């Protein structure tokens, strides 16, 4: 993310968070990342709920972002296309990117077997590789552990 932001290219992510008011529970929304501040290990985000120019720690962002397999959208003008490939590095190859996401999900499951989001991410990435039987088992595990009700609507 920092490579994109340093190049002046904003990034959009989807994150999960808990609505505190009225016991709203788990929900999701998009964040626009527009900068970072390494001394505080934080990203500068534009949040429709909390307002502009919010500092969000790398750790807090990752906790919310994990629910969506850390998918991101980057925004650029067509004339900036040539700068995108170096910014993506190995993740510019979709298969490598998905394989890395699959490995991350497996590592997270190994570290925390009751992580429903990690199981869901495993399923999502197995679908990409057309491993549907394994994906179904991963999705079943995620559901059995307990995904938030809003997650599957």
N, C-alpha and C positions, 0 to 999 in steps of 0.2 A: 504494500500500500504506500509506503513511504517513497518508493521510487516514482510512482505515479504522481503523488502529491508534490514531490520536489520538482517534477517536470511541469507543474501547473495544471495537472489533469485530475479533476475531481473523481471520486469513486463513490458508488452507491452500494450499500449492503442492506440486507434485511436482518433484523435482530429480534430476538424474543426478549420480553421484559415482563415484570409483574406490575399490574395496575394497582396501586395502593388505595386510591380513593374508592370507597364503596365496596371494597372486597372484590374488585373486578377480576382478579386472577391473572393468569398468563395471557399475553397478547403478543402481537408482532407488528412491527412497522419498519419503514425504511429510514435509513440515515444517510445523509450526504456528508462524506468526509472531504474536508477542504484543506486540511493542514495537519501538522503534528508538532509536538513540543517535547523533544527527547529528554530535557532535564526532568520533566515530570512523568516521562513514559506515558504520554497521552496523545490522543488524536483530537483535532478540532473538528467538531461535527455540527451540522445544522440539523436540529431536531424539531420536528413539527409539534412535539409535545412539550419539550422543555425550553425551546427557543434557540436563537442563533448563537453561534460561536461557543458552544459548550465544550469543556474539556472532559474527555472520557478516557479513563486509563486503558492501556493496552489489554490488561487482564479482564476488566469489566466488559470491554467491547468483545473480546474473544468468548467470554461466557455466554453472552447473548447471541453472538454470531454462530456459535457452534450448532445451534438448532437447525440451521439452514446450510449445513455442510460448507460453511464459509464461502458461499457463492458471492461474487461481486460483479458489478457492472462498471465499466470505465467509460468515461465520456471524452470524446476528442473530435476535433474538426477533421474533415477528410484530408486536408493538407498535412495533418500531423501523423498520418498512417505509418510513415517510415520509422517514427520514433517508438511505436508500440511494441514491435517485436523485441528489441533489446530490453525494454522495460519488463516484459513478461518473462524473459529468460526461458528456462526449460518448460515453464507453465504455458508457453505459447503453443506447445504441442498438446492438443486436447486429450489424447490418450495418456500422455505422461501426467498431465494435470489430474485426470480422473484416477489414475493409478495411485498417485500421491494422496488424493482424498480418500481412496479406499484404504490405503495403509494407515492414514491418520485415524480413520474410524476404527480400524482393528486395534490400533494402539490404545485408543481411548477405552475400548471395550475391555481390553486386557487390564488396564489400570483401574477401571470402574465397571464391572460387569452389569451393574444395575442402571447404567446410563441409557435411558430410553432414546435420547437424541443421537447418541453414537450408533445405536442399533438402527435407527431410522436412516442415518447417513450411510451406514454400511449397505442397507437395502437399496437406497437411491443409486449408489455407485455400482452396485452389482447389476442393477437394471441396465445401466449404460453399457456394461460389458455383456449384456444379453444372458446373464446367469440368473434367470428368472426363478428357478426353484430355490436357490440360495437366498435370493432377494426376498422371496415370500417368507421364508423362515426368519430372516432378519426383521422384516416388518412385523411379523407375528410377535417376535420377542419384544420389540419396541412397544407394541400395543399392550402386551401382557405386563410389562414393567409399569406402564402408565404414562402415556403422552397426555399433555393438557388437552382438554376437550376442544379448544379452539384450533388445535394444530391440524386436525384432520378434516375440518369443514371445507 
